[in-house]
Every structure is written in C-alpha cells, then in structure tokens.
Amino acid sequence: QQQVKQSPQSLIVQKGGISIINCAYENTAFDYFPWYQQFPGKGPALLIAIRPDVSEKKEGRFTISFNKSAKQFSLHIMDSQPGDSATYFCAASFNFGNEKLTFGTGTRLTIIP
Amino acid sequence: DADVTQTPRNRITKTGKRIMLECSQTKGHDRMYWYRQDPGLGLRLIYYSFDVKDINKGEISDGYSVSRQAQAKFSLSLESAIPNQTALYFCATSDFKGGRHYNEQFFGPGTRLTVL
C-alpha cells in the first residue's frame, strides 16, 4: 500500500528552468511533509519541510506548495542548476511523537545545459 | 569524520548466507532506522529503534532482524539471504530535540548488498 505517491519518476529540465515534483498522500493524520535530496553514492539529506498549517514554505530557490484539501504537496526548484541534478524523495509522518517517515518512490531530476 | 557510518559499503554474498550490516553514529541520537532502497520503490522502512530497549518492525521486516547493541550502534541481519534482498541499505538517525526540523533524519552513506 503506497501511502505517498510521487510523480514523475524522472524529469529533465533545462538550466534556468523550473523543476516541479508532485506528491499526493492518503492519510489525513500525516502532519509533517519533508523533501529529501540524494546525490549518487550518498545517503538522502533533508532539503526542506512543511507543516500543514501553512500553504507554502520557501528556502532559497526551493519552495514547497501544500494543498491540504487536495492532499497534495509539491516541490518547486526555481532557476534550476546542474548541481540540482539528484534524486528527490517526498515523505510524510504522523503526529508528533511517532516520527516514522513514509517515503514516496523518488524522482530522478536531471538539469541539462 | 562522518556522523553516521555503515560497514561494509559493498558486499556480495550467496543465497542462504547470513549477513550482518552495521551502523554506528556519533550524533548522540536516540532514534535509529534501517531502510532499503530499490529503484522505483523509494525508501522502505525495515526496522526502527527509539532507544536501546525499544525495537519495532517497519513495513518490510520479514527476512530481517536487528540488534541495538548501544545507543550508537544498530545492526541489521539477514539470517538467510535471498536474491530479492539485493538492494541499497541505509541506516539513519534522528533526535526530535535537534536538527533543523523536529524529525530530521540523518542518513549514512549506504551499503550496496548483492545476493547471488
């Protein structure tokens, strides 16, 4: 049972463009939604995260948009750079005190010159 | 020095063999996790431990066991390896008192396991 669905599986974006990765969740008890970034040969690392009490969170060129009614959230990478080429995972977890993460299936992002 | 280390980094073994993957951390975190990563399936939780006396099954624990030897050490064992356990395995740690976010997980570099 896939509780967090992520799309697309792979994405190619031109340098300077906007990269958009989407996730949808099923369980309304989820209350924390992070994105992790993974470079080849490395473990994932936290990139940015959002709680459902806000609709948008921005950190530099990275923005999470959150739609609670649609149970969807997305990662936007503005002015995409070759160094952003990586695999991105969305995730979700339940109430504070039970911090297991449920991950999406991942998106391999490639930024081309 | 890396905060979360995994050994070995690569391992090739044969069907039926017992394998142990080890994870050590110097972050002082109480919570440790084992995940496996497969192409197209993302990261799936195998086992997790919120302290030395607390061990819990994740979504895909069948065929695996764990041992929390100390706060800093969490080992994953495959009692009798089979080819569909070929995957990339990650250890992670967290401490809700620290990190940029209350549930930030810190991952090790991974162990690539191949079962022939």
Interface residues (C-beta under 8 A of the other chain):
Chain A: Q6 Q9 Y32 P34 G41 K42 G43 P44 A45 L46 A49 F89 S93 F96 E99 K100 L101 T102 F103 G104 T105 G106
Chain B: V4 R31 Y33 Y35 G40 L41 G42 L43 R44 L45 Y48 G58 F90 A92 S94 F96 G99 R100 H101 Y102 N103 E104 Q105 F106 F107 G108 P109 G110
